[in-house]
Amino acid sequence: MSYLYGKHVIKSGLARITDGTPQYAGVIVYNMSDIPLGFGVAAQSTDHCKELEPNGNVVLHQADIGEYLRGVEDDMF
């Protein structure tokens, strides 16, 4: 959920990942219902994610669907 507030995806918040994802690859972030939430960059390769500590970054945030609403809110006030 914090991804929609501009935070990175950490390993403990990861449900699944595509096998063979290289580091720095562009990725699309989905929720558990397969609705796209945004996109980012893979901070680690899939192989390295298996050994990563629970609070390590897996996806670096670039954009999400909540940015529009946050932008509108800033314009209102």
All heavy atoms as a GROMACS GRO file, in nm:
protein
  590
    1MET      N    1   0.081  -0.120   0.000
    1MET     CA    2   0.000   0.000   0.000
    1MET      C    3   0.085   0.126   0.000
    1MET      O    4   0.049   0.224  -0.060
    1MET     CB    5  -0.093  -0.004   0.121
    1MET     CG    6  -0.188   0.109   0.125
    1MET     SD    7  -0.305   0.096  -0.010
    1MET     CE    8  -0.420   0.216   0.035
    2SER      N    9   0.199   0.122   0.067
    2SER     CA   10   0.281   0.242   0.072
    2SER      C   11   0.340   0.277  -0.065
    2SER      O   12   0.385   0.389  -0.085
    2SER     CB   13   0.392   0.225   0.175
    2SER     OG   14   0.479   0.120   0.139
    3TYR      N   15   0.337   0.182  -0.159
    3TYR     CA   16   0.385   0.211  -0.294
    3TYR      C   17   0.304   0.324  -0.356
    3TYR      O   18   0.358   0.408  -0.428
    3TYR     CB   19   0.377   0.085  -0.382
    3TYR     CG   20   0.430   0.109  -0.521
    3TYR    CD1   21   0.567   0.113  -0.544
    3TYR    CD2   22   0.345   0.131  -0.628
    3TYR    CE1   23   0.616   0.137  -0.671
    3TYR    CE2   24   0.394   0.155  -0.755
    3TYR     CZ   25   0.529   0.158  -0.775
    3TYR     OH   26   0.579   0.182  -0.899
    4LEU      N   27   0.176   0.330  -0.326
    4LEU     CA   28   0.090   0.434  -0.381
    4LEU      C   29   0.116   0.570  -0.318
    4LEU      O   30   0.059   0.670  -0.360
    4LEU     CB   31  -0.057   0.397  -0.365
    4LEU     CG   32  -0.100   0.276  -0.447
    4LEU    CD1   33  -0.246   0.244  -0.421
    4LEU    CD2   34  -0.076   0.299  -0.595
    5TYR      N   35   0.200   0.575  -0.218
    5TYR     CA   36   0.239   0.701  -0.155
    5TYR      C   37   0.382   0.739  -0.191
    5TYR      O   38   0.443   0.821  -0.125
    5TYR     CB   39   0.222   0.692  -0.003
    5TYR     CG   40   0.078   0.680   0.038
    5TYR    CD1   41   0.023   0.557   0.069
    5TYR    CD2   42  -0.005   0.793   0.040
    5TYR    CE1   43  -0.110   0.546   0.105
    5TYR    CE2   44  -0.138   0.782   0.074
    5TYR     CZ   45  -0.190   0.659   0.107
    5TYR     OH   46  -0.322   0.648   0.142
    6GLY      N   47   0.436   0.676  -0.294
    6GLY     CA   48   0.568   0.712  -0.344
    6GLY      C   49   0.685   0.640  -0.282
    6GLY      O   50   0.799   0.677  -0.303
    7LYS      N   51   0.661   0.533  -0.208
    7LYS     CA   52   0.769   0.458  -0.144
    7LYS      C   53   0.810   0.341  -0.231
    7LYS      O   54   0.736   0.295  -0.317
    7LYS     CB   55   0.725   0.410  -0.007
    7LYS     CG   56   0.688   0.525   0.085
    7LYS     CD   57   0.681   0.479   0.227
    7LYS     CE   58   0.628   0.586   0.317
    7LYS     NZ   59   0.714   0.685   0.358
    8HIS      N   60   0.932   0.292  -0.210
    8HIS     CA   61   0.984   0.177  -0.284
    8HIS      C   62   0.919   0.048  -0.234
    8HIS      O   63   0.865   0.043  -0.124
    8HIS     CB   64   1.135   0.166  -0.266
    8HIS     CG   65   1.210   0.289  -0.306
    8HIS    ND1   66   1.197   0.348  -0.430
    8HIS    CD2   67   1.298   0.366  -0.238
    8HIS    CE1   68   1.274   0.455  -0.437
    8HIS    NE2   69   1.336   0.468  -0.321
    9VAL      N   70   0.927  -0.057  -0.315
    9VAL     CA   71   0.877  -0.189  -0.274
    9VAL      C   72   0.991  -0.262  -0.205
    9VAL      O   73   1.100  -0.275  -0.260
    9VAL     CB   74   0.830  -0.271  -0.396
    9VAL    CG1   75   0.786  -0.410  -0.354
    9VAL    CG2   76   0.718  -0.199  -0.469
   10ILE      N   77   0.966  -0.308  -0.082
   10ILE     CA   78   1.066  -0.385  -0.009
   10ILE      C   79   1.031  -0.533  -0.016
   10ILE      O   80   0.918  -0.570  -0.051
   10ILE     CB   81   1.080  -0.337   0.137
   10ILE    CG1   82   0.948  -0.349   0.212
   10ILE    CG2   83   1.131  -0.194   0.142
   10ILE    CD1   84   0.959  -0.317   0.361
   11LYS      N   85   1.127  -0.618   0.016
   11LYS     CA   86   1.107  -0.762   0.000
   11LYS      C   87   0.989  -0.813   0.081
   11LYS      O   88   0.913  -0.897   0.035
   11LYS     CB   89   1.232  -0.838   0.038
   11LYS     CG   90   1.217  -0.988   0.014
   11LYS     CD   91   1.339  -1.065   0.050
   11LYS     CE   92   1.312  -1.214   0.030
   11LYS     NZ   93   1.426  -1.293   0.072
   12SER      N   94   0.968  -0.763   0.201
   12SER     CA   95   0.857  -0.811   0.284
   12SER      C   96   0.721  -0.774   0.224
   12SER      O   97   0.621  -0.836   0.259
   12SER     CB   98   0.868  -0.758   0.426
   12SER     OG   99   0.858  -0.617   0.428
   13GLY      N  100   0.716  -0.678   0.134
   13GLY     CA  101   0.592  -0.640   0.068
   13GLY      C  102   0.574  -0.702  -0.069
   13GLY      O  103   0.481  -0.670  -0.141
   14LEU      N  104   0.662  -0.794  -0.104
   14LEU     CA  105   0.661  -0.856  -0.236
   14LEU      C  106   0.586  -0.989  -0.230
   14LEU      O  107   0.616  -1.073  -0.146
   14LEU     CB  108   0.805  -0.880  -0.282
   14LEU     CG  109   0.829  -0.930  -0.422
   14LEU    CD1  110   0.790  -0.823  -0.522
   14LEU    CD2  111   0.974  -0.968  -0.439
   15ALA      N  112   0.490  -1.008  -0.319
   15ALA     CA  113   0.416  -1.134  -0.323
   15ALA      C  114   0.477  -1.230  -0.425
   15ALA      O  115   0.493  -1.348  -0.398
   15ALA     CB  116   0.270  -1.108  -0.357
   16ARG      N  117   0.512  -1.179  -0.543
   16ARG     CA  118   0.573  -1.262  -0.647
   16ARG      C  119   0.655  -1.173  -0.739
   16ARG      O  120   0.634  -1.053  -0.747
   16ARG     CB  121   0.469  -1.341  -0.723
   16ARG     CG  122   0.367  -1.256  -0.791
   16ARG     CD  123   0.259  -1.337  -0.854
   16ARG     NE  124   0.163  -1.245  -0.915
   16ARG     CZ  125   0.035  -1.269  -0.926
   16ARG    NH1  126  -0.014  -1.382  -0.883
   16ARG    NH2  127  -0.044  -1.181  -0.981
   17ILE      N  128   0.747  -1.237  -0.812
   17ILE     CA  129   0.834  -1.164  -0.903
   17ILE      C  130   0.862  -1.255  -1.023
   17ILE      O  131   0.868  -1.377  -1.009
   17ILE     CB  132   0.966  -1.122  -0.832
   17ILE    CG1  133   1.049  -1.029  -0.919
   17ILE    CG2  134   1.045  -1.243  -0.788
   17ILE    CD1  135   1.168  -0.966  -0.847
   18THR      N  136   0.877  -1.196  -1.138
   18THR     CA  137   0.907  -1.272  -1.259
   18THR      C  138   1.049  -1.326  -1.252
   18THR      O  139   1.143  -1.254  -1.218
   18THR     CB  140   0.894  -1.180  -1.383
   18THR    OG1  141   0.763  -1.125  -1.385
   18THR    CG2  142   0.920  -1.256  -1.511
   19ASP      N  143   1.064  -1.455  -1.283
   19ASP     CA  144   1.198  -1.517  -1.284
   19ASP      C  145   1.284  -1.453  -1.392
   19ASP      O  146   1.237  -1.418  -1.499
   19ASP     CB  147   1.187  -1.667  -1.311
   19ASP     CG  148   1.132  -1.744  -1.194
   19ASP    OD1  149   1.144  -1.694  -1.080
   19ASP    OD2  150   1.079  -1.854  -1.216
   20GLY      N  151   1.411  -1.437  -1.362
   20GLY     CA  152   1.507  -1.386  -1.460
   20GLY      C  153   1.505  -1.236  -1.478
   20GLY      O  154   1.559  -1.185  -1.576
   21THR      N  155   1.446  -1.163  -1.386
   21THR     CA  156   1.446  -1.017  -1.396
   21THR      C  157   1.585  -0.965  -1.362
   21THR      O  158   1.634  -0.988  -1.251
   21THR     CB  159   1.342  -0.956  -1.299
   21THR    OG1  160   1.214  -1.010  -1.327
   21THR    CG2  161   1.339  -0.804  -1.312
   22PRO      N  162   1.651  -0.894  -1.453
   22PRO     CA  163   1.785  -0.841  -1.423
   22PRO      C  164   1.776  -0.712  -1.341
   22PRO      O  165   1.672  -0.645  -1.338
   22PRO     CB  166   1.843  -0.812  -1.562
   22PRO     CG  167   1.725  -0.789  -1.649
   22PRO     CD  168   1.612  -0.871  -1.592
   23GLN      N  169   1.885  -0.680  -1.276
   23GLN     CA  170   1.893  -0.556  -1.200
   23GLN      C  171   1.880  -0.437  -1.296
   23GLN      O  172   1.929  -0.441  -1.408
   23GLN     CB  173   2.025  -0.547  -1.125
   23GLN     CG  174   2.034  -0.430  -1.032
   23GLN     CD  175   2.163  -0.432  -0.950
   23GLN    OE1  176   2.259  -0.497  -0.987
   23GLN    NE2  177   2.164  -0.360  -0.841
   24TYR      N  178   1.810  -0.333  -1.252
   24TYR     CA  179   1.786  -0.209  -1.326
   24TYR      C  180   1.691  -0.224  -1.445
   24TYR      O  181   1.680  -0.134  -1.527
   24TYR     CB  182   1.917  -0.144  -1.372
   24TYR     CG  183   2.014  -0.120  -1.261
   24TYR    CD1  184   2.142  -0.172  -1.267
   24TYR    CD2  185   1.977  -0.047  -1.149
   24TYR    CE1  186   2.232  -0.151  -1.164
   24TYR    CE2  187   2.066  -0.027  -1.045
   24TYR     CZ  188   2.194  -0.079  -1.054
   24TYR     OH  189   2.282  -0.058  -0.951
   25ALA      N  190   1.620  -0.335  -1.453
   25ALA     CA  191   1.520  -0.352  -1.559
   25ALA      C  192   1.394  -0.274  -1.522
   25ALA      O  193   1.361  -0.260  -1.404
   25ALA     CB  194   1.485  -0.500  -1.577
   26GLY      N  195   1.325  -0.224  -1.621
   26GLY     CA  196   1.197  -0.158  -1.596
   26GLY      C  197   1.092  -0.262  -1.558
   26GLY      O  198   1.085  -0.368  -1.620
   27VAL      N  199   1.013  -0.234  -1.456
   27VAL     CA  200   0.911  -0.328  -1.410
   27VAL      C  201   0.778  -0.256  -1.390
   27VAL      O  202   0.774  -0.136  -1.365
   27VAL     CB  203   0.952  -0.399  -1.279
   27VAL    CG1  204   1.074  -0.485  -1.299
   27VAL    CG2  205   0.975  -0.300  -1.168
   28ILE      N  206   0.671  -0.332  -1.401
   28ILE     CA  207   0.538  -0.281  -1.371
   28ILE      C  208   0.495  -0.346  -1.239
   28ILE      O  209   0.509  -0.466  -1.221
   28ILE     CB  210   0.438  -0.314  -1.483
   28ILE    CG1  211   0.483  -0.248  -1.612
   28ILE    CG2  212   0.297  -0.270  -1.446
   28ILE    CD1  213   0.398  -0.278  -1.733
   29VAL      N  214   0.442  -0.265  -1.150
   29VAL     CA  215   0.398  -0.313  -1.019
   29VAL      C  216   0.247  -0.334  -1.023
   29VAL      O  217   0.172  -0.244  -1.062
   29VAL     CB  218   0.435  -0.211  -0.909
   29VAL    CG1  219   0.384  -0.257  -0.774
   29VAL    CG2  220   0.586  -0.189  -0.905
   30TYR      N  221   0.203  -0.454  -0.984
   30TYR     CA  222   0.062  -0.491  -0.980
   30TYR      C  223   0.021  -0.518  -0.836
   30TYR      O  224   0.103  -0.556  -0.754
   30TYR     CB  225   0.036  -0.620  -1.059
   30TYR     CG  226   0.057  -0.607  -1.208
   30TYR    CD1  227   0.180  -0.633  -1.266
   30TYR    CD2  228  -0.048  -0.572  -1.291
   30TYR    CE1  229   0.199  -0.623  -1.403
   30TYR    CE2  230  -0.031  -0.562  -1.428
   30TYR     CZ  231   0.093  -0.588  -1.483
   30TYR     OH  232   0.111  -0.577  -1.618
   31ASN      N  233  -0.109  -0.506  -0.807
   31ASN     CA  234  -0.159  -0.550  -0.678
   31ASN      C  235  -0.195  -0.699  -0.689
   31ASN      O  236  -0.176  -0.762  -0.794
   31ASN     CB  237  -0.276  -0.465  -0.628
   31ASN     CG  238  -0.401  -0.479  -0.711
   31ASN    OD1  239  -0.410  -0.559  -0.803
   31ASN    ND2  240  -0.501  -0.398  -0.679
   32MET      N  241  -0.248  -0.757  -0.583
   32MET     CA  242  -0.280  -0.900  -0.583
   32MET      C  243  -0.395  -0.935  -0.677
   32MET      O  244  -0.414  -1.050  -0.712
   32MET     CB  245  -0.311  -0.947  -0.441
   32MET     CG  246  -0.189  -0.945  -0.351
   32MET     SD  247  -0.055  -1.049  -0.410
   32MET     CE  248  -0.126  -1.210  -0.389
   33SER      N  249  -0.472  -0.836  -0.721
   33SER     CA  250  -0.581  -0.858  -0.815
   33SER      C  251  -0.538  -0.832  -0.960
   33SER      O  252  -0.621  -0.818  -1.049
   33SER     CB  253  -0.700  -0.767  -0.782
   33SER     OG  254  -0.746  -0.793  -0.652
   34ASP      N  255  -0.406  -0.822  -0.981
   34ASP     CA  256  -0.348  -0.797  -1.114
   34ASP      C  257  -0.390  -0.665  -1.175
   34ASP      O  258  -0.404  -0.652  -1.297
   34ASP     CB  259  -0.376  -0.912  -1.210
   34ASP     CG  260  -0.298  -1.037  -1.174
   34ASP    OD1  261  -0.189  -1.024  -1.112
   34ASP    OD2  262  -0.343  -1.148  -1.206
   35ILE      N  263  -0.411  -0.565  -1.092
   35ILE     CA  264  -0.437  -0.429  -1.140
   35ILE      C  265  -0.305  -0.352  -1.136
   35ILE      O  266  -0.238  -0.350  -1.032
   35ILE     CB  267  -0.542  -0.358  -1.051
   35ILE    CG1  268  -0.675  -0.433  -1.059
   35ILE    CG2  269  -0.558  -0.212  -1.092
   35ILE    CD1  270  -0.779  -0.385  -0.962
   36PRO      N  271  -0.262  -0.293  -1.247
   36PRO     CA  272  -0.135  -0.220  -1.246
   36PRO      C  273  -0.142  -0.097  -1.157
   36PRO      O  274  -0.236  -0.018  -1.165
   36PRO     CB  275  -0.113  -0.182  -1.393
   36PRO     CG  276  -0.243  -0.203  -1.461
   36PRO     CD  277  -0.327  -0.292  -1.377
   37LEU      N  278  -0.042  -0.082  -1.071
   37LEU     CA  279  -0.036   0.031  -0.978
   37LEU      C  280   0.066   0.136  -1.019
   37LEU      O  281   0.056   0.250  -0.979
   37LEU     CB  282  -0.002  -0.020  -0.838
   37LEU     CG  283  -0.100  -0.118  -0.776
   37LEU    CD1  284  -0.049  -0.162  -0.641
   37LEU    CD2  285  -0.238  -0.058  -0.766
   38GLY      N  286   0.166   0.096  -1.098
   38GLY     CA  287   0.268   0.191  -1.138
   38GLY      C  288   0.387   0.118  -1.198
   38GLY      O  289   0.380   0.000  -1.229
   39PHE      N  290   0.497   0.190  -1.212
   39PHE     CA  291   0.617   0.127  -1.264
   39PHE      C  292   0.739   0.178  -1.190
   39PHE      O  293   0.736   0.278  -1.120
   39PHE     CB  294   0.630   0.146  -1.415
   39PHE     CG  295   0.634   0.288  -1.461
   39PHE    CD1  296   0.754   0.355  -1.474
   39PHE    CD2  297   0.517   0.356  -1.493
   39PHE    CE1  298   0.758   0.486  -1.516
   39PHE    CE2  299   0.519   0.486  -1.536
   39PHE     CZ  300   0.640   0.552  -1.547
   40GLY      N  301   0.847   0.102  -1.207
   40GLY     CA  302   0.971   0.136  -1.139
   40GLY      C  303   1.087   0.064  -1.201
   40GLY      O  304   1.079   0.014  -1.314
   41VAL      N  305   1.196   0.054  -1.126
   41VAL     CA  306   1.319  -0.010  -1.171
   41VAL      C  307   1.354  -0.119  -1.070
   41VAL      O  308   1.348  -0.096  -0.949
   41VAL     CB  309   1.434   0.094  -1.180
   41VAL    CG1  310   1.566   0.027  -1.213
   41VAL    CG2  311   1.400   0.200  -1.281
   42ALA      N  312   1.392  -0.236  -1.120
   42ALA     CA  313   1.432  -0.345  -1.031
   42ALA      C  314   1.563  -0.308  -0.962
   42ALA      O  315   1.664  -0.285  -1.027
   42ALA     CB  316   1.449  -0.474  -1.111
   43ALA      N  317   1.560  -0.299  -0.831
   43ALA     CA  318   1.680  -0.263  -0.755
   43ALA      C  319   1.775  -0.381  -0.743
   43ALA      O  320   1.895  -0.362  -0.728
   43ALA     CB  321   1.641  -0.215  -0.616
   44GLN      N  322   1.722  -0.501  -0.751
   44GLN     CA  323   1.800  -0.624  -0.740
   44GLN      C  324   1.754  -0.721  -0.847
   44GLN      O  325   1.640  -0.716  -0.891
   44GLN     CB  326   1.780  -0.690  -0.602
   44GLN     CG  327   1.791  -0.598  -0.484
   44GLN     CD  328   1.931  -0.546  -0.462
   44GLN    OE1  329   2.028  -0.607  -0.505
   44GLN    NE2  330   1.943  -0.432  -0.397
   45SER      N  331   1.841  -0.813  -0.886
   45SER     CA  332   1.799  -0.919  -0.977
   45SER      C  333   1.714  -1.020  -0.900
   45SER      O  334   1.715  -1.022  -0.777
   45SER     CB  335   1.922  -0.989  -1.037
   45SER     OG  336   1.992  -1.058  -0.936
   46THR      N  337   1.640  -1.103  -0.973
   46THR     CA  338   1.557  -1.204  -0.909
   46THR      C  339   1.640  -1.296  -0.821
   46THR      O  340   1.602  -1.329  -0.709
   46THR     CB  341   1.482  -1.287  -1.015
   46THR    OG1  342   1.405  -1.199  -1.096
   46THR    CG2  343   1.390  -1.389  -0.951
   47ASP      N  344   1.756  -1.337  -0.869
   47ASP     CA  345   1.842  -1.427  -0.792
   47ASP      C  346   1.888  -1.363  -0.662
   47ASP      O  347   1.895  -1.428  -0.559
   47ASP     CB  348   1.964  -1.469  -0.876
   47ASP     CG  349   1.924  -1.551  -0.997
   47ASP    OD1  350   1.817  -1.617  -0.991
   47ASP    OD2  351   1.998  -1.549  -1.096
   48HIS      N  352   1.921  -1.235  -0.666
   48HIS     CA  353   1.969  -1.166  -0.546
   48HIS      C  354   1.855  -1.140  -0.447
   48HIS      O  355   1.877  -1.134  -0.326
   48HIS     CB  356   2.037  -1.035  -0.584
   48HIS     CG  357   2.108  -0.971  -0.471
   48HIS    ND1  358   2.052  -0.869  -0.396
   48HIS    CD2  359   2.229  -0.995  -0.414
   48HIS    CE1  360   2.135  -0.833  -0.302
   48HIS    NE2  361   2.243  -0.908  -0.310
   49CYS      N  362   1.732  -1.127  -0.497
   49CYS     CA  363   1.616  -1.103  -0.410
   49CYS      C  364   1.593  -1.219  -0.314
   49CYS      O  365   1.544  -1.199  -0.202
   49CYS     CB  366   1.490  -1.080  -0.492
   49CYS     SG  367   1.485  -0.919  -0.569
   50LYS      N  368   1.626  -1.340  -0.356
   50LYS     CA  369   1.606  -1.457  -0.270
   50LYS      C  370   1.691  -1.451  -0.144
   50LYS      O  371   1.652  -1.503  -0.041
   50LYS     CB  372   1.637  -1.585  -0.349
   50LYS     CG  373   1.544  -1.606  -0.466
   50LYS     CD  374   1.586  -1.722  -0.551
   50LYS     CE  375   1.496  -1.734  -0.674
   50LYS     NZ  376   1.541  -1.836  -0.767
   51GLU      N  377   1.805  -1.386  -0.152
   51GLU     CA  378   1.896  -1.377  -0.038
   51GLU      C  379   1.888  -1.243   0.035
   51GLU      O  380   1.958  -1.220   0.133
   51GLU     CB  381   2.040  -1.399  -0.088
   51GLU     CG  382   2.059  -1.533  -0.155
   51GLU     CD  383   2.171  -1.531  -0.257
   51GLU    OE1  384   2.239  -1.429  -0.270
   51GLU    OE2  385   2.188  -1.633  -0.324
   52LEU      N  386   1.802  -1.156  -0.012
   52LEU     CA  387   1.791  -1.021   0.043
   52LEU      C  388   1.720  -1.021   0.178
   52LEU      O  389   1.632  -1.102   0.202
   52LEU     CB  390   1.711  -0.935  -0.058
   52LEU     CG  391   1.714  -0.784  -0.045
   52LEU    CD1  392   1.856  -0.732  -0.062
   52LEU    CD2  393   1.623  -0.722  -0.149
   53GLU      N  394   1.760  -0.930   0.266
   53GLU     CA  395   1.693  -0.918   0.395
   53GLU      C  396   1.552  -0.860   0.374
   53GLU      O  397   1.524  -0.796   0.273
   53GLU     CB  398   1.774  -0.830   0.490
   53GLU     CG  399   1.804  -0.692   0.437
   53GLU     CD  400   1.907  -0.619   0.518
   53GLU    OE1  401   2.007  -0.680   0.557
   53GLU    OE2  402   1.886  -0.499   0.543
   54PRO      N  403   1.459  -0.883   0.469
   54PRO     CA  404   1.318  -0.844   0.450
   54PRO      C  405   1.294  -0.695   0.426
   54PRO      O  406   1.196  -0.659   0.362
   54PRO     CB  407   1.251  -0.887   0.580
   54PRO     CG  408   1.339  -0.993   0.636
   54PRO     CD  409   1.478  -0.959   0.592
   55ASN      N  410   1.381  -0.608   0.473
   55ASN     CA  411   1.360  -0.464   0.453
   55ASN      C  412   1.444  -0.408   0.339
   55ASN      O  413   1.456  -0.287   0.325
   55ASN     CB  414   1.384  -0.386   0.582
   55ASN     CG  415   1.526  -0.401   0.632
   55ASN    OD1  416   1.603  -0.483   0.582
   55ASN    ND2  417   1.561  -0.323   0.732
   56GLY      N  418   1.500  -0.493   0.255
   56GLY     CA  419   1.580  -0.448   0.140
   56GLY      C  420   1.491  -0.407   0.024
   56GLY      O  421   1.384  -0.465   0.001
   57ASN      N  422   1.533  -0.307  -0.051
   57ASN     CA  423   1.457  -0.258  -0.167
   57ASN      C  424   1.462  -0.357  -0.282
   57ASN      O  425   1.568  -0.403  -0.320
   57ASN     CB  426   1.511  -0.124  -0.215
   57ASN     CG  427   1.477  -0.011  -0.122
   57ASN    OD1  428   1.375  -0.013  -0.055
   57ASN    ND2  429   1.562   0.090  -0.119
   58VAL      N  430   1.344  -0.386  -0.338
   58VAL     CA  431   1.333  -0.475  -0.453
   58VAL      C  432   1.301  -0.393  -0.578
   58VAL      O  433   1.358  -0.416  -0.684
   58VAL     CB  434   1.226  -0.583  -0.430
   58VAL    CG1  435   1.209  -0.670  -0.552
   58VAL    CG2  436   1.262  -0.668  -0.309
   59VAL      N  437   1.208  -0.297  -0.566
   59VAL     CA  438   1.171  -0.211  -0.678
   59VAL      C  439   1.182  -0.066  -0.634
   59VAL      O  440   1.128  -0.028  -0.529
   59VAL     CB  441   1.026  -0.239  -0.726
   59VAL    CG1  442   0.986  -0.142  -0.836
   59VAL    CG2  443   1.011  -0.382  -0.773
   60LEU      N  444   1.250   0.013  -0.714
   60LEU     CA  445   1.263   0.156  -0.687
   60LEU      C  446   1.148   0.228  -0.756
   60LEU      O  447   1.127   0.214  -0.877
   60LEU     CB  448   1.397   0.209  -0.738
   60LEU     CG  449   1.520   0.139  -0.680
   60LEU    CD1  450   1.647   0.194  -0.744
   60LEU    CD2  451   1.525   0.153  -0.529
   61HIS      N  452   1.073   0.304  -0.680
   61HIS     CA  453   0.954   0.373  -0.728
   61HIS      C  454   0.988   0.479  -0.832
   61HIS      O  455   1.082   0.555  -0.816
   61HIS     CB  456   0.884   0.439  -0.609
   61HIS     CG  457   0.762   0.515  -0.645
   61HIS    ND1  458   0.766   0.645  -0.687
   61HIS    CD2  459   0.632   0.479  -0.646
   61HIS    CE1  460   0.644   0.686  -0.711
   61HIS    NE2  461   0.560   0.587  -0.688
   62GLN      N  462   0.911   0.482  -0.941
   62GLN     CA  463   0.923   0.589  -1.040
   62GLN      C  464   0.792   0.664  -1.057
   62GLN      O  465   0.791   0.785  -1.060
   62GLN     CB  466   0.970   0.534  -1.175
   62GLN     CG  467   1.117   0.498  -1.176
   62GLN     CD  468   1.168   0.474  -1.316
   62GLN    OE1  469   1.097   0.422  -1.402
   62GLN    NE2  470   1.291   0.509  -1.338
   63ALA      N  471   0.682   0.591  -1.069
   63ALA     CA  472   0.551   0.655  -1.085
   63ALA      C  473   0.443   0.557  -1.041
   63ALA      O  474   0.461   0.436  -1.047
   63ALA     CB  475   0.528   0.694  -1.230
   64ASP      N  476   0.329   0.612  -0.997
   64ASP     CA  477   0.217   0.528  -0.956
   64ASP      C  478   0.086   0.599  -0.985
   64ASP      O  479   0.085   0.718  -1.014
   64ASP     CB  480   0.227   0.489  -0.808
   64ASP     CG  481   0.217   0.608  -0.717
   64ASP    OD1  482   0.105   0.658  -0.696
   64ASP    OD2  483   0.320   0.653  -0.664
   65ILE      N  484  -0.025   0.526  -0.975
   65ILE     CA  485  -0.155   0.582  -1.007
   65ILE      C  486  -0.200   0.686  -0.905
   65ILE      O  487  -0.289   0.765  -0.932
   65ILE     CB  488  -0.262   0.473  -1.024
   65ILE    CG1  489  -0.278   0.390  -0.896
   65ILE    CG2  490  -0.228   0.383  -1.142
   65ILE    CD1  491  -0.392   0.290  -0.902
   66GLY      N  492  -0.142   0.688  -0.788
   66GLY     CA  493  -0.178   0.785  -0.686
   66GLY      C  494  -0.117   0.923  -0.708
   66GLY      O  495  -0.157   1.020  -0.644
   67GLU      N  496  -0.021   0.934  -0.798
   67GLU     CA  497   0.046   1.064  -0.821
   67GLU      C  498  -0.051   1.168  -0.874
   67GLU      O  499  -0.043   1.284  -0.838
   67GLU     CB  500   0.163   1.048  -0.916
   67GLU     CG  501   0.282   0.985  -0.849
   67GLU     CD  502   0.403   0.980  -0.939
   67GLU    OE1  503   0.400   1.037  -1.051
   67GLU    OE2  504   0.502   0.919  -0.897
   68TYR      N  505  -0.144   1.126  -0.957
   68TYR     CA  506  -0.242   1.221  -1.010
   68TYR      C  507  -0.323   1.281  -0.896
   68TYR      O  508  -0.342   1.401  -0.887
   68TYR     CB  509  -0.333   1.153  -1.112
   68TYR     CG  510  -0.447   1.243  -1.154
   68TYR    CD1  511  -0.426   1.348  -1.242
   68TYR    CD2  512  -0.575   1.225  -1.103
   68TYR    CE1  513  -0.529   1.432  -1.279
   68TYR    CE2  514  -0.679   1.307  -1.141
   68TYR     CZ  515  -0.656   1.411  -1.227
   68TYR     OH  516  -0.757   1.494  -1.263
   69LEU      N  517  -0.371   1.195  -0.808
   69LEU     CA  518  -0.453   1.242  -0.696
   69LEU      C  519  -0.372   1.328  -0.601
   69LEU      O  520  -0.422   1.429  -0.550
   69LEU     CB  521  -0.514   1.124  -0.622
   69LEU     CG  522  -0.612   1.041  -0.704
   69LEU    CD1  523  -0.659   0.922  -0.623
   69LEU    CD2  524  -0.728   1.125  -0.748
   70ARG      N  525  -0.248   1.293  -0.576
   70ARG     CA  526  -0.164   1.376  -0.490
   70ARG      C  527  -0.138   1.512  -0.554
   70ARG      O  528  -0.136   1.613  -0.488
   70ARG     CB  529  -0.033   1.305  -0.457
   70ARG     CG  530  -0.052   1.186  -0.366
   70ARG     CD  531   0.078   1.134  -0.312
   70ARG     NE  532   0.175   1.096  -0.414
   70ARG     CZ  533   0.185   0.976  -0.470
   70ARG    NH1  534   0.100   0.882  -0.438
   70ARG    NH2  535   0.277   0.950  -0.560
   71GLY      N  536  -0.124   1.516  -0.686
   71GLY     CA  537  -0.103   1.641  -0.757
   71GLY      C  538  -0.225   1.730  -0.754
   71GLY      O  539  -0.217   1.851  -0.738
   72VAL      N  540  -0.342   1.670  -0.770
   72VAL     CA  541  -0.467   1.745  -0.763
   72VAL      C  542  -0.486   1.803  -0.624
   72VAL      O  543  -0.526   1.918  -0.607
   72VAL     CB  544  -0.588   1.655  -0.803
   72VAL    CG1  545  -0.719   1.724  -0.772
   72VAL    CG2  546  -0.580   1.619  -0.949
   73GLU      N  547  -0.454   1.725  -0.523
   73GLU     CA  548  -0.467   1.771  -0.385
   73GLU      C  549  -0.376   1.891  -0.358
   73GLU      O  550  -0.416   1.988  -0.294
   73GLU     CB  551  -0.433   1.657  -0.289
   73GLU     CG  552  -0.449   1.693  -0.143
   73GLU     CD  553  -0.418   1.574  -0.056
   73GLU    OE1  554  -0.507   1.492  -0.035
   73GLU    OE2  555  -0.302   1.566  -0.009
   74ASP      N  556  -0.254   1.887  -0.413
   74ASP     CA  557  -0.161   1.999  -0.396
   74ASP      C  558  -0.214   2.126  -0.463
   74ASP      O  559  -0.194   2.236  -0.415
   74ASP     CB  560  -0.023   1.965  -0.451
   74ASP     CG  561   0.048   1.859  -0.368
   74ASP    OD1  562   0.009   1.838  -0.250
   74ASP    OD2  563   0.142   1.796  -0.420
   75ASP      N  564  -0.280   2.109  -0.578
   75ASP     CA  565  -0.334   2.224  -0.649
   75ASP      C  566  -0.454   2.286  -0.580
   75ASP      O  567  -0.485   2.403  -0.597
   75ASP     CB  568  -0.373   2.185  -0.792
   75ASP     CG  569  -0.253   2.149  -0.879
   75ASP    OD1  570  -0.140   2.190  -0.841
   75ASP    OD2  571  -0.271   2.081  -0.980
   76MET      N  572  -0.525   2.205  -0.501
   76MET     CA  573  -0.646   2.253  -0.434
   76MET      C  574  -0.614   2.342  -0.315
   76MET      O  575  -0.693   2.428  -0.278
   76MET     CB  576  -0.731   2.135  -0.387
   76MET     CG  577  -0.792   2.058  -0.504
   76MET     SD  578  -0.881   1.910  -0.452
   76MET     CE  579  -1.013   1.979  -0.357
   77PHE      N  580  -0.500   2.320  -0.254
   77PHE     CA  581  -0.469   2.393  -0.131
   77PHE      C  582  -0.358   2.491  -0.147
   77PHE      O  583  -0.270   2.497  -0.204
   77PHE     CB  584  -0.436   2.296  -0.018
   77PHE     CG  585  -0.550   2.204   0.012
   77PHE    CD1  586  -0.545   2.072  -0.028
   77PHE    CD2  587  -0.664   2.249   0.075
   77PHE    CE1  588  -0.649   1.985   0.000
   77PHE    CE2  589  -0.769   2.163   0.102
   77PHE     CZ  590  -0.761   2.032   0.064
   0.00000   0.00000   0.00000
